[in-house]
Amino acid sequence: MAAARCRRHRAGDPRRRGSARRRHGHRPPDEGRALPGSAESGPDRPPAGRVARHVVARRRRRAAAAGPVPAGRVGHRVAARGRRVRLASLSGARPAALTWPSVLTDLIAGRDLDAAATAWAMNEILSGDATGAQVAGFAVALRAKGETAAELQGLVDAMYAKATTLDLTDRVVDIVGTGGDMAKTVNISSMAAVTAAGAGIGVVKHGNRAASSQSGTADVFERLGVRLDVPAERVLDVYREAGITFCFAPVFHASMRFAGPARRELGIPTFFNFLGPLTNPARPAASAIGCADPRMAPLMADVLARRGSSAFVFRGDDGLDEITVTTTTRFWVPGEHGIEEQVFDPRDLGFELAPADALRGGEPEYNADVFRRVLDGESGPVRDAVVLNAGAAIAAHEGAEGTLVERLGAGVGRATESIDSGAARDALARWVDATSRHAR
């Protein structure tokens, strides 16, 4: 009977429902396997029924020797044709061993990952063990589902684990934007960083060259005379001499090179765009971060709150990843009772609203020229934006009590004095000189 069933299944017996099939498609009847006892099977081959009973008995002996599987444990077995098959979990728990198929399946199904899962995936990417397809698939699937704060935290943890970090005990601030607003403005956060340094605030800025804009942080600093080829081990020396220093992302996060090709080929914003502001190698105690994506801004604030940072995350209602002077700006502020969302109007501090074109930038040389003019005292919308953003960095660093407007107002006062007294210009000169001495 067993042999008959085998014949009907494998040779396409007319009494069998449907046609004979391969695992991956149809096969003609004359391509079927040799039947037990036929000339093709060889004189020494045992009947199929005996082979099946032997295999089952052997598996039972192995299972008995291994002992019972604990309740809730997830295991694996090797099935026919070498396929690795996941056994069903008795408790419905997620498999202990993470794999790309399991992670991507969860994301495609719309299930959130925990921090450990995203940290695992990021570690695979930063170790160079992920293929381009896996990098792109993970980035797109996570973006399509929508990142959570826990997922973002796992990515940040994995980046720090692979990074070159600074052993700095001073209280410092970073002021940075995510980019991606496509507004092509002048380098507001870069000017604000130097202005804050002129006010006596320790600044460790983290950045890179242009991605979506014409002129990135590194590009404009280079035009101003700041050397980018300072070895990682001397970046702290620059800070101690100038009160400001720059962590060039490719130097401190060298493992990100493995994600570069897939990111460039995708050509769309993904979670990678939001990791830079959260992974400053100095782990600053204070941050002022502009975020162009309103959905990601509160998640970034959540990550900063988890590490105990004194921080502002903001987005202009005109879409800028800066505190804008064209309209209101939305703030996300970590506090004792979670993330508080507030709206700031620059007119509350006496600033006039300006058209968006007034903040438009250009090539690095043009933006560097605007930078110099602002530090030399030129007034206008660009200066207003600079002192507002520098004021936010100063307020985050000081961590003072008070309303948002009160805290920003105090910071703006110090930022204004930094420019008007020439202290900001002097801070830039000290920085240029220090990087010249410590560059390669």
N, C-alpha and C positions, 0 to 999 in steps of 0.2 A: 504493500500500500504506500509506504514511504517513497519507494522508487517510482511508483506511478505518479504520485503528487509531484515529485521532482521533475519527471518528464514533462508533465503538463505545464509546469511553471517555466521551465527553462527552454523548452523546445517549441513553445507556442501552440499547445494542443488546442484544437477547435473548441473543446468543452470549457476551456479557461476563458473567463471574461476578459475582454480587451486583448490587444496584441502584445507579443513579447517585447520587453523594453530593456534597454541598457539603463544604468543609473543616470546617464546624461543623454538619453534619446533612444530612438528605435534601433533595433538590429534585425537583419533578415534571419529567417529560421536556420539557414545553412551556416550561420556564424555562431550558433549556440555552442555551449560547452559540451564536451563529450559526456555521454551518460555512463553511469556506473556499469561496469561489466562489458562495455563496448570495446572494440579493438583499439580505439584511440586512447582509452583510459589506461592501457597497459595491463599486463597479466598480473602484476604484483600489487595493484592498487586495491585497497579494501573497499567494500561497498559503502555508499554514502551514509546509510543509517548507522553503521558501526563507527565511522569517523565522527559523526555528530554526537553519538553517545559518549565517545571517548573525550571529545572536547568539553562537553558539559560536565562530565565527571571530574576532569582535571581542574576546571574552573571552580567547582564546588570544593575540591580539596584545598585549593589556594585560599579561597574565602574563609574556610574553616580554620586554616592555619593562621590567617591574619587576625581573626577575632571579629566581633561585631563592630559595625561602624557606629560611632557615637551619634546620638540624635542631633540633628541640625547640622551635621558635618557635610560639607560639599566636597566631592571627590571627582576623579576623572577615570575613565577607562579608555583603552584603545580599541576601537571597533574595526571591522573589516576594512580593507584597503588603507589602513594606517591613519584613518581620521581620528582626531582627538575629540571625544564627546564629553560634555559636562553632565555629570549625574544630577538628577533633580535634588534640590535641597529639601530636607524633611521639614525645615522650619521656614522656608522661603527666603532665607538670608542671602545676601549677595556673596558671590564666590570670594574666597580669601585672596586668591591670586588674581591680580589685575592684568588684563590683556587689552590690546587695542580693540579687538572686536567687542569685548564686554563694555569698555568705556564708550565707544562710539554707538553701540546699540542703545545704551541708556540715554545718551544725548539725543539720538534720532527719535526715541520714544518720548522725549520731553521730560525725562526724569533728571532732577538735579543730582549732581555729584557732591560728595563730601570733599573736604580739603585734602584728605589723603589721596583721593583718586586724581585730582587735578595736579597735585604735587608729583605723583608718580608719572603722569603724562608729561609734565614739564621737564622732569628729570630725564626721561627718555629722549626728549627733544634736545636738551642742553648737553647731553652726553654724546650726541651724534648717532644714537641708536635708532632713531625714528627715520623712516623714509620721507621723502617729500610729500607723498600722497597722505601719509599718516599725519604729518604736521598740518597740511592744508585741511584735511578732513576734520581734524580735531578743532582747529581754529574756526572753521565755518560752522560746524555743528554746534559748538558752544555759543557762537554769536547768534545763530538762528534760534536756539532755545532761549537765550538770554542768560547772561552770567549772574551768579549770586555772589553775595559778599564772602561766603565760605569758599566758593570756588576760586574767587580772586585771591583770597588769603593763601590758599594752597599754591597757587602760581607764584605769588610773591615769596613764599617760604622756599620754594625750589630755586628761584633765582638767587636769593641770598646765599643758599647753600653752595652755589657754584661761583659766586662772585668773589672778587678781590675787595675786601672791605677796609675801611679806615678805622684805626683805633683812636677815636677822638672822644675825650671826656667833656670838652667844652660844650656849653649849650649853644647850638647853632640853628640856623634856619635855611630852608631851601625855598626858593620861589620859582615856580616852573609851570608850564602849561603842557597839556597833552598834545597840542597841535590838532590838526584835522578840521579846523573851523573854515578852511579854504578862503579866509578873508584877506590873506596876504598883507597883513599889517606890518608896521615896523616892529622891532624886537622889544616890546614893552617890558616883559619880565626880565630881560637881560639888563636893561637900563635900571629897572627897579632894584635888582640885586646889588648893583654898584652903589646906588643911592642909599640902600639900607646899610651897606658896609661903611659908607661915609658917615652914617649916623651912629657908628660904634657898635653895630650889630654883627656878630660873627656869621658869615655866610659861606656855606658849602653848596655850590650850584652843581647840578647833575644834568648833563644834556648831550646832544649829538648834533650832527650836521642836519641840514634841511631835509625834510621828508615830503611834506605837502606844501611848504611855503618856499619862497624864493631864497630866503636867508634864514638859516637856523641859528641857534645860540652859538654853536662852535664857529660858524662861518663869520658872524659879526665880531666876536671876540678876537678872532684871528686877524681881521682887518684893523682892529684897534691896537694891535701889537702884543696881545696876550699869546704866549706860546702854548700850544696844545701838546707838544711832545715832551711834557714833564713826566718822568717815570712815576709809577704809582707810589713808590716808596718815598718820593720827594714832594708829593702833593701836600702833605701835612706841613712840611717846611715852608712852603709858599703861604699856607694859611697863617702860620705863626708870624710871618714877616709882614703880610699885607692885610690880614683880617678877612680875607676872602680867597677862595680857591675854587677850582673847577675840576670836577670828575668827568673826564671824557668817557662816555659810555662804552665805546669799543675796547678801551683799556681795562675797565673794571668789570665789564660783563662780556668777556671774550667768548664765552660759550654761546652767546646769542647769534654768533655767525652761522650756526647750524640751522637756524630758523630763517635766515635772510633770503635764500633763494625762493622758498615757498611763499614768503610774505610778498616779495616783489612780483611773483607771478600772479598771485591772487589780486593784488592791486586794490583791495578794499580794507577799510578799518576792521581790525579784530582786537581781541583782548591784548595783544602785544602792544598796541598803541597806548594802553593805560598803565602798563607796568613800570615804565621809566620813572614817572614821578613818585611811585611808591617804593622804589628800590634804590634810593640814594645810598651809595656805599658808606657814607658816614652815619647812617641811621639818625638823622637830625631829630632833635626833640620837638622842633616846630616846623610847620610847613604851611605855605600859601600856594595852593594848587588851582590852576585854571583848568576846567574840563569842558570840552566842546559838546560832549554828549550828556544831555540832561538825565538820561536813565542811569548812566554810569556814575555820575557825580555823587549821589548818596552812598553808593557802594564803596567808592574810594574813601569817603568820609568814615564809613564803618570800619574799613581796614585800619585807617589812622587811629580811630578811637580804640581799637583792640590793642594797639601797641602803646597807648597812653600819650599820644602826641597832642600838643597844643596846635590846632590846625584850623584853617579855613579852606573849604573847597568852594569854588564859585564859577558861575557861567553868566556872561552877559546875556540879557534878553534879546540882543541882536545876534546871538550865536557865537560871540567871541569867547575864547578860552582865557579871558582877562576880566578884570573889573573894568567895565566900559564907561565911556563918557557920552555915548550916543543915546542911552536909555537907562533903564534900571538893570540891576544885577542881582541874580539869585544866589544866596549863600547857603551852604550846608555846614553847620558848626557842630562838631562833637561836643557833648556835654554830659552832665550827670544823669540826665533822663533820656539819653539816646541822641539821635541826630536831629538837630533843630534846623528847620528851613526858614529862612528869612529873606526879605526883599530889601535891597538898598537902593536908594535914589541919590545920585551924586549931588543933586541940588540941595539935599539936606545938610551938606557941608559947604555950600556956597559955590559949587561948580556949575558952570553953564553947560547945557547939552550941546553937542557938536555933531556935524554930519559924519557918516562913516568914512567918507573919502579923506577926511582930515587925518585919519590914522593909517592911511595906505602907505605901504612900504615898497621896496624894490629890491634890487640886487644888493649883495652884502656891502659893497662900497657905499652905496647910497644910504643904507640903514646905519652904517658906521658914522657917516657924516651927520645924520640926524642925531645920533647918540652924542656926538661931540657938542653939537649946538645946544642940546638940552642941558648938558652938564655945564655949559658956559653961560646958562641963564636964559636962554630963549624961552619965551612964554608961548602958550597956545594949547590946543587940545592934547597934543602928544605929551607935553610936560604934565598936564592935569592927569592923564592916564598913568604916567610914571609915578607921580607922588601918591596917587590912590593905591596902586599896587604895592609900592614900597611901604606905604602906611600899613597895608594888610600884613606884610611880612614882619614889620616891626611889632605890630599888635599881637601877632601869633607868637613871636619870640618872647614878648614880655608877659603874655598870659594874664593880663590884668583883668580885674572884674569890671563889670559895667555892661551897658547895652552895646549892640553892634556899632551903632553910630558913634557912641562915646569912645569905644576902643579904636575904631578907624580914625576918628578925629584926632586922637592923641598921636597916632602913628603918622598921620598926614602932616601934622605940625613938625615932627622931627624930620620927616623926609624933605619937607620944604626947606628947612634950615640947612640940611645936608647939601642941597644944591646951591642955595643962595650964599652960603659961606665959602663955597669952593671945596668943602670936605669930600664931596662925591668925586670931583675931578681929581683930587689928591689920592683918593683911594684907588682909582683906576691907574694912576701913575705908579703907585707903589706895587700894584699887582703886576703890571707890565714888567717892571724892574725885577721883581722876585722871580717871575717865570723865566726871564732871560737868564738869570743866574743858575736856575735849577733844571733848565731844559737839557736834553741830551746833547 
